[in-house]
Amino acid sequence: MKKAHMGGRRTRLLALTALATAAGAAAWSLRDVPAAFGRRPDGSREERIRNSPQFRDGVFHNAPSELAFPAPSGPGLDTVRRMLFERTGRVPSTPVPTVRPAYEPDRPAAEGVEIVWYGHASALVEVEGSRVLLDPIWSDRCSPSAHLGPKRLHPAPVELEELPRVDAVLISHDHYDHLDMATVKRLVELQSAPFAVPLGIGGHLRRWGVPEHRIIELDWDETCTLGDLTLTLTSAHHFSGRGTTRNTTLWGSWVIAGPDRRVYYTGDSGYFEGYARIGEQHGPFDAALVQIGAYDEAWADIHMTPEDAVRAHLDLKAGLLVPVHWCTFNLGLHPWSEPIERLLAEAKAQAVPLVVPRPGERVDVDAPTAPDGWWETIA
């Protein structure tokens, strides 16, 4: 009996030890999560936020719209069910092909307009000798945790260390698939460019160690000038938040202008009347990077369908359409290749020129290549 008692006690000790080890490992794996949430701004104390036309009742708001958007709400039971159980076709069947862009250390930025799309919404835009990096995320997951959350469907085509020097890093909003703490921290070390962000996002950057002189916070329709580069934060119809609280930081889209050429980036947005206004005030654009993925009927107020994307592109008076916000993360309820297939059909119907680069592929806006269907064999 004594041996049996000792054996049982040893088993319990081993079980407790294993449990404690697992708990410690879990705690270690989640150690960066609190910092990844960023820092919530205090809109009642920060004067620029408090005085923003977009800020009232303690949060930011979209511009009034006459479009019939569904009432904002959390994910309903049907949406949760579809996300969990209707997964057929939502990831490619084989690896996504990537292109490793070649950068010469001393190569100046393009004198025209060139774009490298790295996947999802991350891109490098070169306009008349200046470079800007859009919504960079190089982490394996778009999540506050490195071990949980949506995982990349393809590797980053190039390491952060291999990027050329940029003149600015632009952030559209603070969701995890657009603002990544680990990437920001590396860019602080590797680059000297400022981060241009919507109001309130500076708090996140300060918590992550970005020096004050490298933070530029803008409200809608505010502009900053960096040499020959003019950057304007324009409106979008979306929301923000990295935790349980929404809309304490602003969201937006970007106008990237050189002396004569210009590019537009939608960020994330539902289709809204603002695109026509932006086109009138800032267009025409040589190219527009337009969000096309992660749409659903219930999300019409925050994400455009491919057909909406073409409509917005026409409103903007843009030339070449470069689709973004697809391919890299499984964030929607539609099949993986559906956004690009629907976009191609609508662009053809509306005579809108577009390119569909592989992640990492360079696009010369003045000499674009026709889509070759590279996604079809892996869908």
C-alpha positions in Angstrom: 0.0 0.0 0.0 2.9 2.3 0.8 4.4 1.8 -2.6 1.0 2.5 -4.3 0.6 5.6 -2.2 4.1 6.8 -3.2 3.5 6.0 -6.8 0.2 8.0 -6.8 2.0 10.9 -5.1 4.8 10.8 -7.7 2.2 10.8 -10.5 0.5 13.8 -9.1 3.8 15.7 -8.7 4.7 14.9 -12.3 1.3 16.1 -13.5 1.6 19.3 -11.5 5.1 19.9 -12.8 3.9 19.3 -16.3 1.0 21.7 -15.8 3.2 24.3 -14.3 5.7 24.0 -17.2 2.8 24.3 -19.7 1.5 27.3 -17.9 4.9 28.9 -17.8 5.4 28.3 -21.5 2.0 29.7 -22.3 2.7 32.8 -20.2 6.1 33.2 -21.9 4.5 32.9 -25.3 1.9 35.6 -24.4 4.4 38.0 -22.8 4.2 40.6 -25.6 0.5 40.6 -25.8 -0.1 43.6 -23.4 2.4 45.7 -25.3 0.9 44.7 -28.6 -2.4 46.2 -27.6 -0.7 49.6 -27.7 -1.7 52.6 -25.8 -5.2 54.0 -25.8 -5.2 57.8 -26.2 -7.1 60.0 -23.8 -9.3 61.9 -26.2 -10.6 64.2 -23.4 -7.0 65.4 -22.6 -5.3 65.3 -26.0 -6.3 68.6 -27.6 -5.8 67.6 -31.3 -8.1 64.6 -30.8 -10.6 66.5 -28.8 -10.9 69.2 -31.5 -11.1 66.8 -34.4 -14.4 67.2 -36.4 -14.4 63.4 -36.5 -14.3 63.0 -32.6 -17.3 63.2 -30.4 -18.7 61.4 -27.4 -15.3 60.0 -26.7 -14.7 58.2 -30.0 -14.1 58.9 -33.7 -16.9 58.6 -36.2 -17.2 58.0 -39.9 -18.4 60.8 -42.1 -22.2 60.9 -42.5 -23.4 58.8 -45.5 -26.6 58.5 -47.4 -25.8 54.9 -48.3 -27.8 52.2 -46.7 -25.2 50.5 -44.5 -26.2 47.8 -42.1 -26.2 48.9 -38.5 -22.7 48.2 -37.0 -22.7 45.2 -34.7 -20.4 42.4 -33.4 -20.2 39.1 -35.2 -23.6 37.3 -35.1 -24.0 33.6 -34.5 -24.4 32.9 -38.3 -21.1 34.8 -39.0 -19.3 32.9 -36.3 -20.7 29.6 -37.6 -19.6 30.3 -41.1 -16.1 31.4 -39.9 -15.7 28.2 -38.0 -17.3 25.6 -40.2 -17.5 26.9 -43.8 -13.8 26.8 -44.6 -13.7 25.1 -48.0 -11.6 27.0 -50.5 -10.6 29.8 -48.1 -6.9 29.0 -48.4 -4.9 28.1 -51.6 -4.3 24.4 -52.4 -0.5 24.9 -53.0 2.0 27.6 -51.9 1.5 31.1 -53.2 4.3 32.0 -55.6 6.4 35.0 -54.5 8.9 37.1 -56.3 12.1 38.2 -54.6 12.5 41.9 -55.5 16.1 42.8 -56.3 17.3 46.1 -54.6 20.6 47.7 -55.3 21.8 49.4 -52.1 22.4 52.8 -53.8 19.6 52.6 -56.4 17.5 55.8 -56.3 13.7 55.6 -56.2 12.0 55.4 -59.6 11.6 58.7 -61.4 8.1 57.7 -62.5 5.7 55.6 -60.5 6.6 52.0 -59.4 4.9 49.8 -56.9 6.0 46.6 -55.1 3.2 44.7 -53.4 4.4 42.4 -50.6 1.1 40.8 -49.9 -2.1 41.8 -48.0 -1.9 45.6 -47.8 1.9 46.0 -47.4 3.5 47.8 -50.4 6.4 50.0 -51.4 5.4 53.0 -53.5 8.0 55.0 -55.5 6.9 58.3 -56.9 9.3 60.6 -58.6 12.4 59.8 -56.6 10.6 59.2 -53.2 9.6 56.0 -51.5 6.9 55.2 -49.0 6.1 52.0 -47.2 2.4 51.2 -46.7 0.9 49.3 -43.7 4.0 47.0 -43.3 3.4 43.6 -41.6 6.2 41.1 -41.7 5.1 38.9 -38.8 3.8 35.4 -39.3 0.5 36.3 -37.8 -1.7 39.4 -37.7 -2.5 39.1 -34.1 -1.4 40.5 -30.7 0.2 37.1 -30.2 3.0 35.5 -32.2 1.4 32.1 -31.5 -2.3 32.7 -32.1 -4.4 34.3 -34.8 -4.5 34.3 -38.6 -1.2 32.9 -40.1 0.4 34.0 -43.3 -0.3 32.0 -46.4 3.0 32.9 -47.9 6.3 34.2 -46.6 7.3 37.8 -46.9 9.0 38.1 -50.3 11.9 40.0 -48.8 13.4 40.5 -45.4 12.9 43.9 -43.7 16.6 44.3 -43.6 16.7 44.2 -47.4 14.3 47.0 -48.0 15.7 50.2 -49.5 15.7 53.4 -47.6 12.2 54.9 -47.4 11.1 58.5 -46.9 8.0 57.6 -44.9 6.0 54.7 -43.4 2.3 55.2 -43.8 -0.3 53.6 -41.6 -4.0 53.6 -42.5 -5.4 52.3 -39.2 -4.5 50.3 -36.1 -5.9 46.9 -36.8 -3.4 44.0 -36.5 -3.3 43.3 -40.2 -2.2 46.9 -40.9 -0.2 47.9 -37.8 2.2 45.3 -36.4 4.2 45.9 -33.3 7.1 43.7 -34.2 7.5 45.2 -37.7 7.3 48.7 -36.3 10.1 47.9 -33.7 12.4 46.6 -36.4 11.7 49.5 -38.7 12.7 51.9 -35.9 16.1 50.2 -35.9 16.5 49.7 -39.7 15.1 52.9 -41.1 15.2 56.6 -40.2 12.0 57.6 -41.9 9.0 59.1 -40.0 5.8 57.2 -39.4 2.8 59.2 -40.7 -0.4 58.0 -39.0 -4.0 59.0 -38.3 -4.7 60.8 -35.0 -4.3 58.7 -31.9 -2.0 56.0 -33.4 1.0 57.9 -32.1 0.2 56.5 -28.7 0.8 53.0 -29.9 4.1 54.0 -31.5 5.3 55.8 -28.4 4.7 52.7 -26.3 6.7 50.7 -28.8 9.7 53.0 -28.7 9.3 55.1 -31.8 11.0 58.5 -31.1 8.7 61.5 -30.9 10.5 63.2 -33.9 9.6 60.3 -36.1 5.8 60.4 -35.4 3.5 62.5 -37.6 -0.2 62.4 -36.6 -2.8 63.8 -39.0 -6.5 64.3 -39.1 -8.5 63.9 -42.3 -7.5 66.4 -45.0 -4.3 67.3 -43.2 -1.0 67.2 -45.1 2.7 66.9 -44.4 5.5 67.6 -46.8 8.8 65.6 -46.8 11.1 67.0 -49.5 9.4 66.6 -52.8 6.8 64.3 -51.3 3.4 65.5 -50.1 1.3 63.1 -48.0 -2.4 63.7 -47.2 -4.6 61.7 -44.9 -8.0 61.4 -46.5 -11.2 59.8 -45.2 -12.3 56.2 -45.2 -15.4 54.4 -43.9 -14.1 51.9 -41.4 -13.3 51.6 -37.6 -10.4 51.1 -35.3 -9.3 49.2 -32.2 -6.8 46.7 -30.9 -8.8 45.4 -27.9 -12.3 45.5 -26.7 -12.6 49.3 -27.2 -13.4 50.7 -30.6 -12.7 54.0 -32.4 -10.3 55.7 -29.9 -7.9 56.2 -32.9 -8.7 57.5 -36.3 -8.6 55.5 -39.6 -8.0 56.8 -43.1 -6.7 56.6 -46.7 -3.6 58.2 -48.2 -2.8 60.5 -51.1 0.9 60.1 -52.0 2.0 63.0 -54.3 5.2 63.9 -56.0 5.7 67.1 -58.0 3.6 65.8 -60.9 2.6 62.2 -60.2 0.3 60.8 -57.5 -0.9 57.5 -56.0 -3.9 56.7 -53.8 -4.2 54.0 -51.2 -7.7 53.2 -49.8 -6.7 51.5 -46.6 -9.7 49.5 -45.4 -13.1 51.0 -46.2 -16.7 50.3 -47.2 -17.7 52.1 -50.4 -18.8 55.6 -49.7 -19.5 59.0 -51.3 -16.1 60.3 -50.1 -14.2 58.7 -53.0 -15.8 61.1 -55.5 -14.8 64.0 -53.3 -11.2 62.7 -53.0 -11.0 62.3 -56.8 -12.2 65.8 -57.3 -9.8 67.3 -54.7 -6.7 65.2 -55.3 -7.1 63.3 -58.5 -6.5 62.2 -61.1 -4.2 59.5 -59.8 -1.7 57.5 -61.8 -2.6 54.4 -59.8 -4.7 53.4 -56.8 -4.1 50.6 -54.4 -7.6 49.4 -53.6 -8.8 47.0 -51.0 -10.7 44.1 -52.5 -10.8 41.2 -49.9 -12.4 40.2 -46.6 -15.9 41.4 -47.7 -19.3 40.2 -46.7 -22.8 41.5 -46.9 -22.7 42.1 -43.1 -19.5 44.1 -43.5 -20.5 46.5 -46.3 -19.8 49.5 -44.1 -16.2 48.5 -43.5 -14.9 46.5 -46.5 -15.6 46.9 -50.2 -16.5 44.1 -52.5 -14.5 43.8 -55.8 -17.3 45.5 -57.6 -17.2 48.3 -55.0 -13.5 48.6 -55.6 -13.9 49.2 -59.3 -16.7 51.8 -58.6 -14.4 53.6 -56.1 -11.5 53.5 -58.6 -13.6 55.2 -61.1 -14.8 57.8 -58.6 -11.2 58.5 -57.7 -10.3 59.3 -61.3 -7.4 56.7 -61.0 -5.5 55.1 -63.9 -4.1 51.7 -63.0 -5.9 49.6 -60.3 -3.6 47.6 -58.0 -5.6 45.2 -55.9 -4.6 44.8 -52.2 -6.0 43.3 -49.0 -6.2 39.7 -50.4 -4.0 36.6 -50.8 -1.9 36.7 -47.6 -4.2 36.1 -44.7 -7.5 34.2 -44.4 -9.6 37.0 -43.0 -12.9 36.6 -44.9 -15.7 34.2 -45.5 -15.3 33.9 -49.2 -13.0 31.5 -51.2 -9.4 32.6 -51.4 -9.4 33.5 -55.1 -12.9 34.9 -55.3 -11.8 38.6 -54.8 -9.5 38.6 -57.8 -11.8 36.7 -60.1 -14.7 39.0 -59.4 -12.4 42.0 -59.7 -11.2 40.9 -63.1 -14.7 40.5 -64.4 -15.9 43.9 -63.2 -12.8 45.7 -64.3 -13.2 44.2 -67.8 -16.9 45.3 -67.8 -15.9 48.8 -66.8 -12.8 49.0 -69.0 -10.6 49.6 -65.9 -6.9 48.7 -66.4 -5.4 46.6 -63.6 -2.4 44.5 -62.7 -2.4 41.4 -60.5 1.2 41.1 -59.3 2.6 38.1 -57.4 3.7 39.1 -53.9 7.1 40.8 -54.3 6.6 41.6 -58.0 7.5 45.1 -59.2 4.9 47.1 -61.1 5.9 49.9 -63.5 2.7 52.0 -63.7 3.7 53.4 -67.1 4.3 49.9 -68.5 2.1 47.4 -66.6 1.9 43.7 -67.6 -1.4 42.0 -68.3 -2.7 39.6 -65.6 -1.5 36.1 -66.4 -3.8 34.1 -64.1 -1.0 32.9 -61.7 -3.6 32.4 -58.9 -5.8 30.0 -60.9 -3.7 26.9 -60.6 -3.4 27.2 -56.8 -7.0 28.3 -55.9 
